[in-house]
């Protein structure tokens, strides 16, 4: 039971260690990284579309 509680404390960031990722980092970082990748792909494809015109 102690291992499960320790895992949950680390998962949710309540262990006190601020330097390892937890579930909130994943929830905030996933959409941000996806948006950056989307913007970069969009900028690269804009240059290709402009050549076609």
N, CA, C and O atoms as a GROMACS GRO file, in nm:
protein
  212
    1UNK      N    1   0.082  -0.120   0.000
    1UNK     CA    2   0.000   0.000   0.000
    1UNK      C    3   0.086   0.126   0.000
    1UNK      O    4   0.050   0.226  -0.060
    2UNK      N    5   0.201   0.119   0.068
    2UNK     CA    6   0.290   0.234   0.075
    2UNK      C    7   0.347   0.271  -0.060
    2UNK      O    8   0.365   0.390  -0.090
    3UNK      N    9   0.374   0.170  -0.145
    3UNK     CA   10   0.429   0.198  -0.278
    3UNK      C   11   0.326   0.267  -0.365
    3UNK      O   12   0.360   0.354  -0.446
    4UNK      N   13   0.200   0.230  -0.349
    4UNK     CA   14   0.093   0.293  -0.427
    4UNK      C   15   0.078   0.440  -0.387
    4UNK      O   16   0.064   0.527  -0.473
    5UNK      N   17   0.080   0.466  -0.258
    5UNK     CA   18   0.069   0.604  -0.212
    5UNK      C   19   0.189   0.688  -0.256
    5UNK      O   20   0.173   0.804  -0.294
    6UNK      N   21   0.307   0.629  -0.253
    6UNK     CA   22   0.427   0.700  -0.298
    6UNK      C   23   0.418   0.730  -0.448
    6UNK      O   24   0.455   0.839  -0.492
    7UNK      N   25   0.369   0.635  -0.525
    7UNK     CA   26   0.351   0.656  -0.668
    7UNK      C   27   0.252   0.770  -0.694
    7UNK      O   28   0.277   0.856  -0.778
    8UNK      N   29   0.139   0.769  -0.623
    8UNK     CA   30   0.039   0.875  -0.642
    8UNK      C   31   0.093   1.011  -0.599
    8UNK      O   32   0.063   1.112  -0.664
    9UNK      N   33   0.171   1.016  -0.492
    9UNK     CA   34   0.230   1.142  -0.450
    9UNK      C   35   0.322   1.197  -0.558
    9UNK      O   36   0.321   1.318  -0.585
   10UNK      N   37   0.402   1.111  -0.620
   10UNK     CA   38   0.491   1.155  -0.727
   10UNK      C   39   0.412   1.190  -0.854
   10UNK      O   40   0.445   1.286  -0.923
   11UNK      N   41   0.310   1.113  -0.883
   11UNK     CA   42   0.231   1.137  -1.003
   11UNK      C   43   0.165   1.274  -1.000
   11UNK      O   44   0.164   1.345  -1.101
   12UNK      N   45   0.111   1.311  -0.886
   12UNK     CA   46   0.042   1.439  -0.875
   12UNK      C   47   0.130   1.552  -0.825
   12UNK      O   48   0.082   1.664  -0.809
   13UNK      N   49   0.258   1.526  -0.800
   13UNK     CA   50   0.352   1.630  -0.763
   13UNK      C   51   0.347   1.672  -0.618
   13UNK      O   52   0.398   1.779  -0.584
   14UNK      N   53   0.290   1.592  -0.531
   14UNK     CA   54   0.281   1.627  -0.390
   14UNK      C   55   0.400   1.574  -0.309
   14UNK      O   56   0.398   1.582  -0.186
   15UNK      N   57   0.501   1.522  -0.375
   15UNK     CA   58   0.616   1.467  -0.304
   15UNK      C   59   0.711   1.577  -0.258
   15UNK      O   60   0.795   1.553  -0.171
   16UNK      N   61   0.700   1.696  -0.314
   16UNK     CA   62   0.786   1.807  -0.277
   16UNK      C   63   0.904   1.826  -0.370
   16UNK      O   64   0.973   1.927  -0.360
   17UNK      N   65   0.931   1.732  -0.459
   17UNK     CA   66   1.040   1.746  -0.554
   17UNK      C   67   0.988   1.817  -0.678
   17UNK      O   68   0.902   1.764  -0.748
   18UNK      N   69   1.039   1.937  -0.704
   18UNK     CA   70   0.986   2.017  -0.816
   18UNK      C   71   1.058   1.990  -0.947
   18UNK      O   72   1.017   2.045  -1.049
   19UNK      N   73   1.160   1.908  -0.949
   19UNK     CA   74   1.241   1.893  -1.069
   19UNK      C   75   1.207   1.771  -1.153
   19UNK      O   76   1.271   1.748  -1.256
   20UNK      N   77   1.110   1.693  -1.114
   20UNK     CA   78   1.070   1.583  -1.201
   20UNK      C   79   0.928   1.608  -1.252
   20UNK      O   80   0.846   1.669  -1.184
   21UNK      N   81   0.902   1.561  -1.374
   21UNK     CA   82   0.769   1.586  -1.431
   21UNK      C   83   0.661   1.509  -1.357
   21UNK      O   84   0.684   1.402  -1.302
   22UNK      N   85   0.541   1.567  -1.356
   22UNK     CA   86   0.426   1.499  -1.299
   22UNK      C   87   0.310   1.510  -1.397
   22UNK      O   88   0.329   1.557  -1.509
   23UNK      N   89   0.193   1.469  -1.358
   23UNK     CA   90   0.079   1.464  -1.448
   23UNK      C   91   0.040   1.603  -1.499
   23UNK      O   92  -0.008   1.616  -1.611
   24UNK      N   93   0.062   1.705  -1.417
   24UNK     CA   94   0.026   1.841  -1.459
   24UNK      C   95   0.120   1.893  -1.567
   24UNK      O   96   0.078   1.970  -1.654
   25UNK      N   97   0.246   1.854  -1.562
   25UNK     CA   98   0.339   1.892  -1.668
   25UNK      C   99   0.295   1.831  -1.801
   25UNK      O  100   0.302   1.896  -1.905
   26UNK      N  101   0.252   1.708  -1.796
   26UNK     CA  102   0.208   1.641  -1.918
   26UNK      C  103   0.081   1.707  -1.972
   26UNK      O  104   0.069   1.729  -2.093
   27UNK      N  105  -0.012   1.739  -1.884
   27UNK     CA  106  -0.138   1.800  -1.928
   27UNK      C  107  -0.116   1.939  -1.987
   27UNK      O  108  -0.185   1.977  -2.082
   28UNK      N  109  -0.023   2.015  -1.933
   28UNK     CA  110   0.004   2.149  -1.985
   28UNK      C  111   0.098   2.145  -2.105
   28UNK      O  112   0.084   2.225  -2.198
   29UNK      N  113   0.193   2.054  -2.103
   29UNK     CA  114   0.294   2.050  -2.208
   29UNK      C  115   0.247   1.987  -2.337
   29UNK      O  116   0.292   2.027  -2.444
   30UNK      N  117   0.157   1.892  -2.330
   30UNK     CA  118   0.110   1.824  -2.451
   30UNK      C  119   0.046   1.917  -2.552
   30UNK      O  120   0.088   1.920  -2.667
   31UNK      N  121  -0.055   1.994  -2.512
   31UNK     CA  122  -0.116   2.087  -2.607
   31UNK      C  123  -0.019   2.196  -2.654
   31UNK      O  124  -0.027   2.240  -2.769
   32UNK      N  125   0.070   2.240  -2.568
   32UNK     CA  126   0.165   2.344  -2.607
   32UNK      C  127   0.260   2.293  -2.713
   32UNK      O  128   0.284   2.361  -2.813
   33UNK      N  129   0.314   2.174  -2.694
   33UNK     CA  130   0.404   2.117  -2.793
   33UNK      C  131   0.330   2.089  -2.923
   33UNK      O  132   0.384   2.112  -3.032
   34UNK      N  133   0.206   2.041  -2.914
   34UNK     CA  134   0.126   2.017  -3.034
   34UNK      C  135   0.100   2.145  -3.111
   34UNK      O  136   0.104   2.145  -3.234
   35UNK      N  137   0.074   2.254  -3.042
   35UNK     CA  138   0.049   2.382  -3.107
   35UNK      C  139   0.176   2.433  -3.175
   35UNK      O  140   0.168   2.486  -3.286
   36UNK      N  141   0.290   2.418  -3.112
   36UNK     CA  142   0.416   2.463  -3.172
   36UNK      C  143   0.446   2.383  -3.298
   36UNK      O  144   0.486   2.440  -3.400
   37UNK      N  145   0.426   2.253  -3.292
   37UNK     CA  146   0.448   2.169  -3.410
   37UNK      C  147   0.351   2.209  -3.522
   37UNK      O  148   0.391   2.216  -3.638
   38UNK      N  149   0.226   2.235  -3.488
   38UNK     CA  150   0.127   2.277  -3.586
   38UNK      C  151   0.169   2.408  -3.653
   38UNK      O  152   0.161   2.421  -3.775
   39UNK      N  153   0.215   2.505  -3.573
   39UNK     CA  154   0.256   2.634  -3.628
   39UNK      C  155   0.377   2.620  -3.720
   39UNK      O  156   0.383   2.684  -3.825
   40UNK      N  157   0.473   2.537  -3.680
   40UNK     CA  158   0.592   2.518  -3.763
   40UNK      C  159   0.555   2.451  -3.894
   40UNK      O  160   0.601   2.493  -4.001
   41UNK      N  161   0.472   2.347  -3.888
   41UNK     CA  162   0.428   2.281  -4.011
   41UNK      C  163   0.350   2.375  -4.100
   41UNK      O  164   0.364   2.372  -4.222
   42UNK      N  165   0.268   2.461  -4.039
   42UNK     CA  166   0.189   2.557  -4.115
   42UNK      C  167   0.279   2.659  -4.183
   42UNK      O  168   0.255   2.695  -4.299
   43UNK      N  169   0.382   2.706  -4.114
   43UNK     CA  170   0.475   2.803  -4.174
   43UNK      C  171   0.553   2.740  -4.289
   43UNK      O  172   0.575   2.805  -4.391
   44UNK      N  173   0.594   2.615  -4.273
   44UNK     CA  174   0.669   2.548  -4.379
   44UNK      C  175   0.582   2.522  -4.501
   44UNK      O  176   0.629   2.533  -4.614
   45UNK      N  177   0.456   2.487  -4.480
   45UNK     CA  178   0.368   2.460  -4.594
   45UNK      C  179   0.324   2.590  -4.661
   45UNK      O  180   0.288   2.587  -4.779
   46UNK      N  181   0.327   2.703  -4.591
   46UNK     CA  182   0.292   2.831  -4.652
   46UNK      C  183   0.393   2.866  -4.761
   46UNK      O  184   0.354   2.918  -4.866
   47UNK      N  185   0.521   2.839  -4.739
   47UNK     CA  186   0.623   2.865  -4.838
   47UNK      C  187   0.602   2.780  -4.962
   47UNK      O  188   0.626   2.827  -5.074
   48UNK      N  189   0.559   2.656  -4.946
   48UNK     CA  190   0.532   2.569  -5.059
   48UNK      C  191   0.409   2.615  -5.136
   48UNK      O  192   0.408   2.609  -5.260
   49UNK      N  193   0.306   2.659  -5.067
   49UNK     CA  194   0.184   2.707  -5.136
   49UNK      C  195   0.212   2.835  -5.213
   49UNK      O  196   0.155   2.856  -5.320
   50UNK      N  197   0.299   2.919  -5.161
   50UNK     CA  198   0.330   3.044  -5.228
   50UNK      C  199   0.404   3.018  -5.360
   50UNK      O  200   0.389   3.094  -5.455
   51UNK      N  201   0.485   2.912  -5.366
   51UNK     CA  202   0.557   2.878  -5.488
   51UNK      C  203   0.461   2.831  -5.597
   51UNK      O  204   0.486   2.853  -5.716
   52UNK      N  205   0.350   2.767  -5.558
   52UNK     CA  206   0.256   2.712  -5.655
   52UNK      C  207   0.177   2.821  -5.726
   52UNK      O  208   0.128   2.799  -5.837
   53UNK      N  209   0.163   2.936  -5.666
   53UNK     CA  210   0.080   3.043  -5.723
   53UNK      C  211   0.148   3.109  -5.837
   53UNK      O  212   0.092   3.201  -5.897
   0.00000   0.00000   0.00000
